[in-house]
Amino acid sequence: MRREKKMRREKKPAKLSTTELKYEKKLVKEGKEVYWRVIEYPKNIVVAEYFFEEDASRMVKFQNKNQVFKGEGGIPEMLRIKLGHNPDHSLE
C-alpha cells in the first residue's frame, strides 16, 4: 500500500500592471489645517500627506520616475493613508 504524494501547484508570477501609475500633489484645507496630499491615479488613493509642498513634490517626482509599486498595481494598502481613521480614539 503505497501513498501517492499530491502534486503541489506551482505559483504563477504576479501579473504586471499594464496601466501607467500617475502621482499628483493636491493642496487640502481642513479648518485651520493646510497640507499637501499625494494622490495615486488611476485608483484615486491618498498615499501621503505633507506639511511642506517640497516634500510632496519630492515624493511625486520620485514615484512618477521610478514606478516602484507598478508590479503590485499601486502602493500596498498597509502603506496608504486611511482618511477618517483616528488611531488615538480607536478604543472609544
Secondary structure, 3 states (H helix, E strand, C coil): CCCCCCCCCCCCCCCCCCCCCEEEEEEEEECCEEEEEEEEECCCEEEEEECCHHHHHHHHHHHHHHCCCHHHCCCCHHHCCCCCCCHHHCCC
